[in-house]
């Protein structure tokens, strides 16, 4: 009896074909994603901002010191105001982590055919950039394209270089000894040039701001170069005219030192006067500001006062007689005694007036009282006028009782805006609260005046 053997894996064509297809698919997948990095390999992700992507594409290499340290995973265009720039998402190897925030990036050509790569120069003194961090736009260096270098040698530049070579050859012909002497003196010249260069490179020299200022001056002058040329031509003619009178001009210049000395002595004397004049001008400045308004008011006052002064001449004659009578009266001893007593009376009356005057000036009680008195007889018939009054009484308070009525409201001394009464006109404005007993000043808001009885267009109340 023959034993049956189990079928082997190598004997199954379907299984072998499936494994082959699977291996091929994995190899194609890995080859397709090789530029973006192998899957399942940890990476260090950093975003770099550059002013111009310069034809970079996703999958281009990132190199540091000539060695591939990662790839560009994504390129996104961003804008800040009118300026546009590119954000590059980098997938870097873990071996280079971390880079510092003073690292620099530059887009460089990989070949003359247009391939590019991103050069990364790691920094040494900055702070470490975390995973997912960003290198700002300030850390990107400018990119010089190959066409920019080639365009430097345009037709005008080539022609100028040709002329320089054509003229430089005859200029050096037969001057070999001079060239040798120049080369011999060159080390000493370079030594002195090194000292000069150090002085010029020192920030305290201010060479860089001076060059920037000269550049701005040249930029501002360039639009008016034609006018500047004509100015130089006119200056040439001016100096030629001055050269023709050089003896007279020389005599004038000879007199300048003595003139300057006299001027210095004069200014030394005039200096304190000018200083005081400056202080005077500073003091007059506030008055000068209001001078137009004051002049207008003064003019109006003069226009009003001139007719008055013209009529005052007749008044002065009559005023003289009146002043003479006043003098005679003041000379009378009885008049002096009378005025002295009158002064004592007025001094005693002043506190009373201060207390009583607000009754009318603030509260208008006198005017309201006289108006109400007049209106009591304003109605009537053929038999005569009526007394128009209204009596307000509380029947509950007409009977005698041992205690005050529960709804009693009495204020024998209401406020009349006198001194110390807060300017209140309480009489006639007391609020009434039913069901309560108020003796004295009633609580609540009170007016600072009574009733406005001024005629139309009047000012009294």
C-alpha positions as CSV (number, residue, x, y, z in Angstrom):
1,X,0.0,0.0,0.0
2,X,1.5,3.4,-1.1
3,X,1.5,6.3,1.3
4,X,0.1,9.7,0.1
5,X,2.5,12.7,0.6
6,X,1.2,16.2,1.5
7,X,1.5,18.8,-1.4
8,X,4.4,21.3,-0.9
9,X,4.1,25.1,-1.2
10,X,6.4,25.2,-4.2
11,X,4.0,23.0,-6.1
12,X,1.1,25.5,-5.9
13,X,1.3,27.8,-9.0
14,X,-1.4,30.1,-7.6
15,X,0.4,30.7,-4.3
16,X,3.7,31.4,-6.1
17,X,2.0,33.9,-8.5
18,X,0.3,35.7,-5.6
19,X,3.5,36.1,-3.6
20,X,5.3,37.3,-6.8
21,X,2.6,39.9,-7.5
22,X,2.7,41.0,-3.8
23,X,6.5,41.4,-3.8
24,X,6.3,43.3,-7.1
25,X,3.6,45.7,-5.8
26,X,5.7,46.4,-2.6
27,X,8.8,47.1,-4.7
28,X,6.9,49.5,-7.0
29,X,5.3,51.2,-4.0
30,X,8.7,51.7,-2.3
31,X,10.3,52.9,-5.6
32,X,7.4,55.4,-6.1
33,X,7.7,56.8,-2.6
34,X,11.5,56.7,-2.4
35,X,11.8,60.4,-3.2
36,X,9.4,61.3,-0.3
37,X,11.2,59.0,2.2
38,X,10.7,55.4,3.0
39,X,7.5,54.5,4.9
40,X,7.6,53.6,8.6
41,X,10.9,55.5,9.0
42,X,10.7,58.2,11.7
43,X,11.5,61.7,10.4
44,X,12.2,65.2,11.8
45,X,9.7,67.7,10.3
46,X,10.6,71.4,9.9
47,X,9.0,74.2,7.9
48,X,11.4,76.6,6.1
49,X,10.3,79.9,4.6
50,X,12.1,81.2,1.5
51,X,11.5,84.3,-0.6
52,X,11.4,82.2,-3.8
53,X,11.0,78.5,-4.3
54,X,13.0,78.9,-7.6
55,X,11.6,75.9,-9.5
56,X,11.8,73.5,-6.5
57,X,9.5,70.6,-6.7
58,X,8.2,68.2,-4.1
59,X,10.7,65.4,-3.6
60,X,13.8,67.5,-4.1
61,X,16.7,66.8,-1.7
62,X,17.7,68.7,1.3
63,X,21.5,68.7,1.8
64,X,23.8,69.7,4.6
65,X,27.5,69.9,3.8
66,X,26.9,68.1,0.5
67,X,25.1,65.1,2.2
68,X,21.5,64.3,1.7
69,X,19.7,64.8,5.1
70,X,16.1,64.9,3.9
71,X,13.5,65.7,1.2
72,X,11.0,68.5,0.5
73,X,7.6,67.0,1.3
74,X,5.4,70.0,0.3
75,X,5.6,73.5,-1.2
76,X,2.9,76.1,-0.3
77,X,2.8,79.8,-1.5
78,X,2.0,82.4,1.1
79,X,1.5,86.1,1.1
80,X,2.2,88.9,3.6
81,X,0.6,92.1,2.3
82,X,2.0,92.7,-1.2
83,X,4.9,90.3,-0.7
84,X,4.7,86.6,-1.6
85,X,7.0,83.8,-0.3
86,X,7.1,80.0,-0.2
87,X,6.8,77.6,2.7
88,X,8.7,74.4,2.4
89,X,7.7,71.4,4.5
90,X,10.9,69.4,5.1
91,X,11.2,65.7,6.2
92,X,14.7,65.5,7.7
93,X,16.6,62.5,9.1
94,X,16.5,62.0,12.8
95,X,20.4,62.1,12.8
96,X,20.3,65.9,12.2
97,X,17.7,66.6,14.9
98,X,17.6,69.2,16.3
99,X,18.7,72.1,14.1
100,X,18.9,75.6,15.6
101,X,16.9,78.6,14.7
102,X,20.0,80.5,13.4
103,X,20.4,77.9,10.6
104,X,20.3,79.1,7.0
105,X,18.7,77.7,3.9
106,X,19.5,78.4,0.2
107,X,18.0,77.1,-3.0
108,X,20.9,75.9,-5.2
109,X,21.1,74.4,-8.7
110,X,22.0,70.7,-8.9
111,X,22.7,70.7,-12.6
112,X,22.6,73.0,-15.6
113,X,19.4,71.3,-16.7
114,X,17.4,73.0,-14.0
115,X,17.4,70.5,-11.1
116,X,17.5,72.2,-7.7
117,X,18.1,71.2,-4.1
118,X,17.8,73.0,-0.8
119,X,21.1,73.6,1.0
120,X,20.9,73.6,4.8
121,X,23.6,75.3,6.9
122,X,23.1,74.3,10.5
123,X,23.5,77.1,13.1
124,X,25.5,76.8,16.3
125,X,24.2,79.5,18.7
126,X,20.4,79.6,18.2
127,X,17.7,77.8,20.1
128,X,16.8,74.2,19.0
129,X,13.8,74.0,16.6
130,X,11.2,71.6,17.8
131,X,9.6,68.9,15.6
132,X,7.0,70.8,13.5
133,X,8.8,74.2,14.1
134,X,9.6,76.8,11.5
135,X,12.7,78.6,10.2
136,X,11.6,82.1,9.6
137,X,12.0,84.0,6.3
138,X,14.9,86.0,7.7
139,X,17.0,82.8,7.8
140,X,16.8,82.3,4.0
141,X,19.6,83.6,1.8
142,X,19.1,84.9,-1.7
143,X,19.4,82.6,-4.7
144,X,21.5,83.4,-7.7
145,X,20.2,81.7,-10.8
146,X,22.5,80.6,-13.6
147,X,20.7,82.9,-16.1
148,X,21.4,85.9,-13.8
149,X,25.1,85.1,-13.9
150,X,25.1,84.7,-17.7
151,X,23.0,87.9,-18.1
152,X,25.8,89.8,-16.3
153,X,27.9,89.7,-19.4
154,X,25.4,91.5,-21.7
155,X,26.4,93.2,-25.0
156,X,27.5,96.4,-23.3
157,X,29.5,94.6,-20.6
158,X,31.3,92.5,-23.3
159,X,32.0,95.6,-25.4
160,X,33.5,97.4,-22.3
161,X,35.6,94.4,-21.4
162,X,36.9,94.2,-25.0
163,X,37.9,97.9,-24.9
164,X,39.6,97.4,-21.5
165,X,41.7,94.5,-22.9
166,X,42.5,96.4,-26.1
167,X,43.6,99.5,-24.2
168,X,45.2,97.6,-21.3
169,X,47.7,95.7,-23.5
170,X,49.3,98.8,-25.1
171,X,49.3,100.5,-21.6
172,X,51.4,97.7,-20.1
173,X,53.7,97.2,-23.1
174,X,57.3,98.3,-22.4
175,X,56.6,98.9,-18.7
176,X,57.8,95.7,-17.3
177,X,60.3,97.3,-14.9
178,X,57.5,99.6,-13.5
179,X,55.3,96.5,-13.1
180,X,58.1,94.7,-11.3
181,X,58.6,97.7,-9.0
182,X,54.9,97.8,-8.3
183,X,54.8,94.1,-7.4
184,X,57.9,94.7,-5.1
185,X,56.1,97.5,-3.3
186,X,52.8,95.6,-3.2
187,X,53.4,93.8,0.2
188,X,54.0,97.1,2.0
189,X,51.0,98.6,0.2
190,X,48.8,95.7,1.2
191,X,50.0,96.1,4.8
192,X,49.0,99.7,4.9
193,X,45.9,98.9,3.0
194,X,45.0,96.4,5.8
195,X,45.3,99.1,8.4
196,X,43.1,101.4,6.2
197,X,40.6,98.6,5.7
198,X,40.3,98.0,9.4
199,X,39.7,101.6,10.1
200,X,37.1,101.8,7.4
201,X,35.4,98.6,8.6
202,X,35.1,99.9,12.2
203,X,31.5,100.9,12.9
204,X,32.7,104.1,14.5
205,X,34.0,105.2,11.2
206,X,30.4,105.4,9.8
207,X,31.4,104.3,6.3
208,X,28.3,102.2,5.8
209,X,25.8,105.0,6.7
210,X,27.9,107.4,4.5
211,X,27.7,105.1,1.5
212,X,24.0,104.5,2.0
213,X,23.5,108.3,2.2
214,X,25.6,108.8,-1.0
215,X,23.5,106.1,-2.7
216,X,20.3,107.9,-1.7
217,X,21.7,111.2,-2.8
218,X,22.7,109.7,-6.2
219,X,19.2,108.2,-6.5
220,X,17.6,111.6,-5.8
221,X,19.9,113.4,-8.1
222,X,19.6,111.0,-11.1
223,X,16.1,112.4,-12.3
224,X,17.7,115.9,-12.5
225,X,21.0,114.9,-14.0
226,X,20.4,117.1,-17.0
227,X,19.7,120.2,-14.8
228,X,22.8,119.2,-12.7
229,X,25.0,119.2,-15.9
230,X,23.7,122.6,-16.9
231,X,24.5,123.8,-13.3
232,X,28.0,122.6,-13.6
233,X,28.4,124.4,-17.0
234,X,27.0,127.5,-15.5
235,X,29.3,127.2,-12.5
236,X,32.3,126.9,-14.9
237,X,31.3,130.2,-16.5
238,X,30.8,131.7,-13.1
239,X,34.3,130.7,-12.0
240,X,35.8,132.0,-15.2
241,X,34.2,135.4,-14.5
242,X,35.6,135.3,-11.0
243,X,39.0,134.5,-12.4
244,X,38.9,137.6,-14.5
245,X,38.5,139.7,-11.4
246,X,40.9,137.7,-9.2
247,X,42.9,140.8,-8.0
248,X,39.8,142.5,-6.7
249,X,38.5,139.2,-5.2
250,X,41.9,138.7,-3.5
251,X,41.8,142.2,-2.0
252,X,38.3,141.4,-0.7
253,X,39.5,138.1,0.8
254,X,42.4,140.0,2.5
255,X,39.9,142.2,4.2
256,X,37.8,139.3,5.5
257,X,39.9,138.5,8.6
258,X,39.7,142.1,9.9
259,X,36.0,142.2,9.0
260,X,35.4,138.9,10.8
261,X,37.2,140.2,13.9
262,X,35.1,143.3,14.0
263,X,32.0,141.2,13.5
264,X,33.0,138.9,16.4
265,X,33.6,141.9,18.7
266,X,30.2,143.4,17.6
267,X,28.4,140.1,18.2
268,X,29.9,139.9,21.7
269,X,28.4,143.3,22.5
270,X,25.1,142.6,20.8
271,X,24.8,139.1,22.2
272,X,23.1,140.1,25.6
273,X,20.8,142.5,23.7
274,X,19.7,139.7,21.4
275,X,19.3,137.4,24.3
276,X,17.0,139.8,26.1
277,X,15.2,140.4,22.8
278,X,14.6,136.7,22.5
279,X,13.1,136.6,26.0
280,X,11.0,139.7,25.2
281,X,9.7,138.0,22.1
282,X,8.8,134.8,24.1
283,X,7.0,137.0,26.6
284,X,5.1,138.8,23.9
285,X,4.1,135.7,22.1
286,X,0.9,135.0,24.2
287,X,-0.1,138.6,23.8
288,X,0.4,138.6,20.1
289,X,-1.9,135.6,19.8
290,X,-4.8,137.5,21.4
291,X,-3.8,140.8,19.8
292,X,-6.2,140.6,16.8
293,X,-9.2,140.0,19.1
294,X,-8.0,142.7,21.6
295,X,-7.5,145.2,18.7
296,X,-11.1,144.5,17.4
297,X,-12.5,145.0,20.9
298,X,-10.4,148.1,21.5
299,X,-11.6,149.5,18.2
300,X,-15.3,148.9,19.2
301,X,-14.6,150.5,22.6
302,X,-13.2,153.6,20.9
303,X,-16.1,153.9,18.6
304,X,-18.5,153.7,21.5
305,X,-16.4,155.9,23.8
306,X,-15.7,158.8,21.4
307,X,-19.3,160.1,21.4
308,X,-19.5,159.6,25.1
309,X,-16.3,161.7,25.6
310,X,-17.7,164.4,23.4
311,X,-20.8,164.7,25.6
312,X,-18.7,164.4,28.8
313,X,-17.3,168.0,28.3
314,X,-20.7,169.5,29.3
315,X,-21.1,167.0,32.1
316,X,-17.7,168.0,33.6
317,X,-19.0,171.5,34.3
318,X,-22.1,170.3,36.1
319,X,-20.1,167.6,37.8
320,X,-17.7,170.3,39.3
321,X,-20.7,172.0,41.0
322,X,-21.9,168.6,42.3
323,X,-18.5,167.6,43.7
324,X,-18.2,171.0,45.4
325,X,-21.5,170.4,47.1
326,X,-20.4,166.9,48.1
327,X,-17.2,168.5,49.5
328,X,-19.2,171.0,51.6
329,X,-21.4,168.2,52.9
330,X,-18.5,166.0,53.8
331,X,-16.9,168.9,55.6
332,X,-19.9,169.3,57.9
333,X,-19.3,167.6,61.3
334,X,-23.0,166.6,61.5
335,X,-22.8,164.9,58.1
336,X,-19.7,162.9,59.3
337,X,-21.6,161.7,62.4
338,X,-24.6,160.8,60.3
339,X,-22.5,158.8,57.8
340,X,-20.8,157.0,60.7
341,X,-24.1,156.0,62.2
342,X,-25.4,155.0,58.8
343,X,-22.4,152.8,58.3
344,X,-23.1,151.1,61.6
345,X,-26.8,150.6,60.7
346,X,-25.8,149.2,57.3
347,X,-23.3,146.9,58.8
348,X,-26.0,145.6,61.2
349,X,-28.5,145.3,58.3
350,X,-26.1,143.3,56.1
351,X,-26.6,139.9,57.8
352,X,-30.4,140.4,57.7
353,X,-30.2,141.2,54.0
354,X,-28.0,138.2,53.3
355,X,-30.6,136.0,55.0
356,X,-33.7,137.7,53.5
357,X,-32.5,138.5,50.0
358,X,-32.6,134.9,48.7
359,X,-36.3,134.8,49.4
360,X,-36.7,136.9,46.2
361,X,-33.4,136.5,44.3
362,X,-33.4,132.7,44.5
363,X,-37.0,131.6,45.3
364,X,-39.0,134.5,43.7
365,X,-41.4,134.4,46.7
366,X,-42.1,138.2,46.7
367,X,-43.1,138.2,43.0
368,X,-45.3,135.1,43.4
369,X,-47.0,136.6,46.5
370,X,-47.8,139.9,44.8
371,X,-49.2,138.1,41.8
372,X,-51.3,135.8,43.9
373,X,-52.6,138.8,46.0
374,X,-53.6,140.7,42.8
375,X,-55.3,137.6,41.4
376,X,-57.6,137.2,44.5
377,X,-59.8,140.1,43.3
378,X,-59.4,139.4,39.5
379,X,-63.0,138.1,39.1
380,X,-66.4,139.5,40.0
381,X,-69.8,140.7,38.7
382,X,-71.9,144.0,38.6
383,X,-72.1,144.0,42.4
384,X,-68.3,144.0,42.8
385,X,-65.2,141.8,42.8
386,X,-65.0,138.5,44.6
387,X,-62.3,137.3,46.9
388,X,-61.1,134.3,45.0
389,X,-59.5,132.0,47.6
390,X,-59.5,128.3,48.4
391,X,-59.2,127.1,52.0
392,X,-57.5,123.7,52.4
393,X,-58.5,122.1,55.7
394,X,-58.2,118.7,57.3
395,X,-61.4,117.9,59.2
396,X,-59.6,115.2,61.2
397,X,-57.4,117.9,62.8
398,X,-60.3,120.4,63.8
399,X,-61.2,118.5,67.1
400,X,-59.2,118.7,70.2
401,X,-57.2,115.5,71.0
402,X,-54.4,114.5,73.4
403,X,-51.9,113.6,70.7
404,X,-51.0,114.9,67.2
405,X,-53.0,113.7,64.3
406,X,-51.4,110.7,62.6
407,X,-51.4,112.6,59.2
408,X,-50.1,115.9,60.5
409,X,-47.8,117.8,58.2
410,X,-46.4,121.0,59.7
411,X,-43.2,122.9,58.8
412,X,-43.2,126.3,60.6
413,X,-39.7,127.2,59.3
414,X,-39.3,125.9,55.7
415,X,-36.1,126.6,53.8
416,X,-36.1,129.8,51.7
417,X,-32.6,129.5,50.1
418,X,-31.0,131.5,53.0
419,X,-27.4,130.9,53.9
420,X,-26.9,127.4,55.2
421,X,-30.1,126.1,53.7
422,X,-28.5,124.5,50.6
423,X,-30.2,126.9,48.2
424,X,-33.6,125.1,48.6
425,X,-36.9,126.8,48.1
426,X,-38.9,124.5,50.4
427,X,-41.9,126.7,51.2
428,X,-44.7,125.8,48.7
429,X,-42.8,122.8,47.3
430,X,-43.1,120.3,50.3
431,X,-44.0,116.8,49.2
432,X,-47.0,115.3,50.9
433,X,-46.9,111.7,51.9
434,X,-50.4,110.4,52.9
435,X,-50.6,108.2,56.0
436,X,-47.4,109.6,57.6
437,X,-46.8,112.3,60.1
438,X,-44.1,114.9,59.2
439,X,-43.2,117.7,61.5
440,X,-40.4,119.9,60.3
441,X,-38.6,119.6,57.0
442,X,-40.3,117.1,54.8
443,X,-38.0,114.5,53.2
444,X,-37.7,114.2,49.5
445,X,-36.5,116.2,46.5
446,X,-37.2,120.0,46.6
447,X,-36.8,122.6,44.0
448,X,-34.2,125.4,44.0
449,X,-36.8,128.0,42.8
450,X,-40.6,128.4,43.0
451,X,-42.6,129.4,39.9
452,X,-41.4,131.2,36.7
453,X,-43.6,134.3,36.3
454,X,-41.4,136.1,33.8
455,X,-43.1,137.7,30.8
456,X,-42.4,136.3,27.3
457,X,-38.8,137.0,26.5
458,X,-38.0,138.0,30.1
459,X,-35.3,136.6,32.4
460,X,-36.9,136.7,35.9
461,X,-38.5,133.6,37.3
